[in-house]
Amino acid sequence: MKTLFKPLIVLAFAAIAFSSCMKDNDDIDYEAEALKQEKTLDSLLSAEKIKIQDYLALTEGNWQEDTVTISLPRLGKTVKRGIWYEVLAEPTQVDDEAYEYELSTSYANQINPPTKVKLKYAVYSLTSETPLKEDATGSDYNFTNTNTNLTVAWLIGFSPYTIQYNGNNVNLGLLAGLTEKGLKKGSEIRIISPSYWSTPLYSGQQAPDYLPSNAPAIYKFEVLGIE
């Protein structure tokens, strides 16, 4: 799967507004290109929304819809990120207090990703109960390692919805998480993510080979430790 936008951890959807800072090249109509990209994203999310709704209609569970929206100013509309999630287990009070996400001092409205997460995970398509990829025993993962194959869906899944900084709630925008405090030790969650959010965090636009092309994926995370 390839997308025109790059939802990288550093850029965080800045591509949508790229025309405002690249006017020095008169040979390219950046406004037209931005409109084209907005239409592509809108079409992709709309198509995969139908697939997700069909899956949910046949699936039991306490699924919740993500409320974060994306502004598509050239189309004059906002759309939801298209993510659904189900919290399977909450951390204990002790585990909940053992790790706190911090706001990045380098990039606006972003967290410092955890440097070490011990995790069991599995990734599924909507059409198969056999994992496309899994770690059933649990291994260590570093969210700041650019050589890993972690996707934006991982970061959204782990991040808090908002974060406290200097006594204020900071909204994390398009990279906001799904739960109030983010995932901690003991957390278990399932996430249905459109393919747009299956782009690697740091490298290019090509999603991991095991993911279905232009189709949603289901991520299941069980956090064994985090620091």
C-alpha positions in Angstrom: 0.0 0.0 0.0 1.2 3.5 -0.9 -0.4 6.8 0.1 0.3 10.3 -1.1 0.3 11.6 2.5 3.1 10.7 4.9 1.8 10.4 8.5 5.3 10.2 9.9 5.9 10.9 13.6 7.8 14.1 12.8 5.6 15.4 10.0 2.3 14.4 11.4 0.2 15.1 8.4 2.0 18.3 7.5 1.8 17.2 3.9 -1.8 18.4 3.8 -0.6 22.0 4.0 2.5 21.6 2.0 1.4 24.1 -0.7 1.7 27.0 1.7 5.5 26.6 2.1 6.5 25.4 -1.4 5.4 28.3 -3.7 8.9 28.9 -5.0 8.5 26.5 -7.8 6.0 27.9 -10.4 6.1 24.8 -12.5 4.0 22.8 -10.0 0.5 23.6 -9.0 0.7 22.7 -5.3 -2.8 23.7 -4.6 -4.2 21.4 -7.2 -1.9 18.6 -5.9 -3.1 19.2 -2.3 -6.7 19.0 -3.5 -5.9 15.7 -5.3 -4.4 14.3 -2.1 -7.3 15.3 0.0 -9.7 13.6 -2.4 -7.5 10.5 -2.4 -7.5 10.3 1.4 -11.2 11.0 1.6 -11.9 8.2 -0.9 -9.6 5.8 0.9 -11.2 6.3 4.3 -14.7 6.2 2.9 -14.0 2.9 1.1 -12.4 1.3 4.1 -15.2 2.6 6.5 -17.6 0.3 4.6 -15.3 -2.7 5.2 -15.0 -1.9 8.9 -18.7 -1.4 9.4 -19.4 -4.8 7.7 -16.9 -6.4 10.0 -18.3 -4.8 13.1 -21.9 -5.9 12.1 -20.7 -9.5 12.3 -18.4 -9.2 15.4 -19.2 -9.2 19.1 -17.3 -6.9 21.4 -17.4 -3.5 23.1 -16.0 -1.6 20.2 -15.7 2.2 20.4 -15.2 4.6 17.6 -12.3 7.0 17.6 -13.4 10.6 17.7 -10.4 12.4 16.3 -11.1 14.2 13.0 -9.0 15.3 10.1 -9.5 18.6 8.4 -9.8 18.6 4.6 -10.0 22.3 4.0 -10.0 22.2 0.2 -13.0 19.8 0.3 -14.6 21.9 3.0 -15.1 19.0 5.3 -13.7 17.1 8.3 -13.5 13.3 8.4 -12.9 10.9 11.2 -9.6 8.9 11.3 -11.6 5.8 10.8 -10.2 3.9 13.8 -12.2 1.6 16.1 -10.9 0.1 19.3 -11.9 -2.3 22.1 -10.2 -2.1 25.6 -9.8 -5.7 26.8 -7.9 -5.1 30.0 -6.9 -2.1 32.1 -3.6 -1.8 34.1 -3.7 -2.0 37.9 -3.5 1.2 39.9 0.2 0.5 40.6 1.0 -0.2 36.9 -1.0 2.8 35.9 1.2 5.1 38.0 4.5 3.4 37.1 4.9 5.1 33.7 3.9 8.5 32.5 4.0 9.7 28.9 5.8 13.0 28.4 5.3 15.8 25.9 8.1 16.1 23.3 10.3 19.2 23.7 11.4 18.9 20.0 8.1 18.6 18.2 4.8 20.4 18.9 1.8 18.4 20.2 3.7 15.1 20.2 4.8 12.7 22.9 8.2 11.3 23.5 7.6 7.7 22.4 8.5 4.9 24.9 12.0 3.6 24.4 11.3 0.1 25.7 8.0 -1.8 25.6 7.7 -5.5 26.4 4.8 -6.6 24.3 2.8 -9.4 22.9 1.0 -8.5 19.7 -0.8 -9.9 16.7 -2.0 -8.3 13.5 -5.0 -9.7 11.5 -6.9 -8.9 8.4 -10.6 -8.4 8.6 -11.2 -11.7 6.7 -9.0 -14.1 8.6 -8.6 -15.3 12.2 -5.0 -16.4 11.5 -2.5 -13.7 12.4 -0.6 -12.1 9.6 2.1 -11.3 12.1 2.5 -12.0 15.8 4.7 -12.1 18.8 2.9 -14.6 21.1 5.7 -14.7 23.8 6.6 -11.1 24.2 9.7 -9.1 23.1 11.1 -5.7 23.7 10.3 -2.9 21.2 11.8 0.6 20.9 9.5 3.2 19.5 12.4 5.5 18.7 14.3 3.0 16.7 14.1 4.0 13.0 15.0 0.5 11.9 11.8 -1.1 13.3 8.7 -1.8 11.3 6.3 -0.1 13.7 3.5 1.8 12.1 1.6 5.0 13.0 -1.3 2.7 14.2 1.1 1.5 17.0 1.8 5.0 18.1 -1.8 6.0 18.1 -2.7 2.9 20.0 -0.2 3.5 22.8 -0.5 7.3 23.1 -2.8 9.1 25.6 -5.6 11.1 24.1 -4.3 14.3 25.8 -1.2 14.9 27.9 -0.6 17.2 30.9 2.1 19.9 30.5 2.6 22.8 32.9 -0.8 22.1 34.4 -2.6 22.2 31.1 -4.1 19.6 28.9 -2.3 19.5 25.5 -4.3 18.1 22.6 -2.1 15.7 20.5 -4.0 16.3 17.3 -3.8 13.7 14.6 -1.5 11.5 16.7 -3.7 11.6 19.7 -4.2 8.2 21.3 -7.4 6.3 22.0 -7.4 6.1 25.8 -7.2 8.8 28.4 -3.7 7.9 29.8 -2.3 5.7 27.0 -1.3 2.1 27.3 0.5 1.0 30.4 1.8 -2.3 31.8 -1.3 -4.6 32.0 -3.1 -2.9 29.2 -4.8 -5.0 26.4 -6.4 -3.4 23.4 -7.7 -4.3 20.0 -7.6 -1.7 17.2 -9.1 -1.7 13.8 -7.1 0.7 11.7 -7.6 1.9 8.1 -4.6 1.2 5.9 -3.6 4.9 5.9 -2.4 4.6 9.5 -0.3 1.4 8.7 2.5 3.6 7.3 5.8 3.1 9.0 6.6 5.7 11.7 9.9 7.0 10.2 10.6 5.5 6.8 8.9 6.2 3.5 5.3 5.3 2.5 5.5 1.6 2.0 3.5 -0.4 4.6 5.0 -3.7 5.9 4.6 -6.5 3.4 2.4 -8.7 5.6 -0.4 -6.1 5.8 -3.3 -6.3 3.4 -3.1 -3.8 0.5 -5.6 -0.9 0.8 -7.6 -2.6 3.5 -8.0 -2.2 7.2 -6.0 -4.3 9.7 -6.7 -5.4 13.3 -3.9 -4.9 15.9 -4.0 -6.6 19.3 -1.6 -5.4 21.9 -0.9 -6.9 25.4 1.6 -4.7 27.3 3.9 -6.7 29.6 6.1 -3.7 30.6 6.9 -0.2 29.5 9.6 2.4 30.2 
